[in-house]
Amino acid sequence: MFDENAVRAELTKSDALRREAHLPSVDIEAGVARARAGYLSAAFWQVWQSHLDERKQIEAKVTAELRARHGQDFGYTWGGRWMIAARTNQQYCNLLAEKYGATRPKGPGPSFYSAVYGPTQPTH
């Protein structure tokens, strides 16, 4: 379970040490958002890994459907392998969301380097 209070406490402690060392402050909210994104991502990938047998079944079904449509040689080229993987992953993500409530986090999350060094506006 994600403990936002513990993350805030650690970031506040880190920020106090940075101020003491005359370094730029840490953006606490960005740090919490980054930690939450990391937690959600790790939780999703744990569910992903624990149901790979279902992904293999989906991949076999997708491959059979595409070969029925495009011929038995489909899937031996880079583009064919990419299409099989893309459709398999999409269907697998849908299955994980419907069956297990696990949704894939959107995007990479906030930048790891949230501290701003130097002026934020160009000087002329």
N, C-alpha and C positions, 0 to 999 in steps of 0.2 A: 504494500500500500504506500502511495506517495505521501510523504510527510512534509507538507509545505512549511510548517513552523520550524522543523529541524533545518531545512534548507535555508530559510531566512536567517536563522541564528548563525549558521556557518558563514553565510555571505556577510552578515553584519560584523562578525568577528574579523573576517578577512578584510573588510573595508576599513575597520578601525586600525588594523596593522598597516594597511596601505597608507592611510592618512598620517600615521605616526612616522612612516618612512618617507613622507612627502611625495607619495606617488598619487596618480589620479584615482579618483573614487571608482568603485565598482557599481554598475547599474544593478541594483538589487532586483528590480522587477524583471529585467532581462535575464538575470541569473536564475530566478525562479522559473521563468518560462522555459529556459534552456534545460533545466533539471527536469521539469515536467515532461518536456518533449522527449528527453532521453529515457525517462521511465516508461512512457507510453510506447516508445519504439521498442524497448527491450521486452516489454510485456507482449507486444504484438508478435515479435519474432520468436518468442518462446512458444506461443500458440502455433505459429507457422511450422516450427520444427517438430512439434509434437503430433502433427497430423499429416506427415508427408506421405503416408500410405494412401490417404484420400487424394492427395495431389497426383500421385502416380496413376490412380484410376481415372482422374480427369484428363491427364495427359494422354492416356491410351484412347479415351473416347474422342478427344479433340483430334488426335492424329488420324484415327479411323474416319472421322467425318471429313477432314480435309483431303485424305487420300481418296475417299469415295467421290469427292467433288473434282479434284485436280489430277487424279491418277495415282497409281501405286508407287511411283517414284517420288512423290511429294514428301518433303522433309529431309532430303539428302543434300540440299543446298543451304547456303547461309540464310537466304531469305525465307526458305521454308522452315528451317529450324527456329528462326526468329518469330515467325507467325505462330508456330505451335506453342512456343514459350509464352508469347504475349497473350494469346487466348487462354492458355492454361492458367497463367498467373491471375488473369482477370476473373476467371470462373472460380479459382481457388479462393481469391480474396472475397468474392461474393459468398461462397460457401462458409468461410470463416466468420463473416459478419452475420449471416443468417443463423447458422447452427451454434456458434460459440460466442457471438457478440463481440468478436475481435475485429476492429476496423484499423486499416492501415493508416498511420499518421501521415498527414499531408506535409510535404516539403521537408527540408532538412532542419527546420526550426531556426531560432535566432542565432546570430553569429556567436561563435565562441569568444571572440575578442570584442567585448562590448565597451572596454575602456577607450576613451577618446584622448589622444595625445596631441598636444599643441592646439593652435587655434582651430575652431570649427569653420570659420569663414576665411577665404583667402585674403591676405593683406596686400595692399598695393603701395 
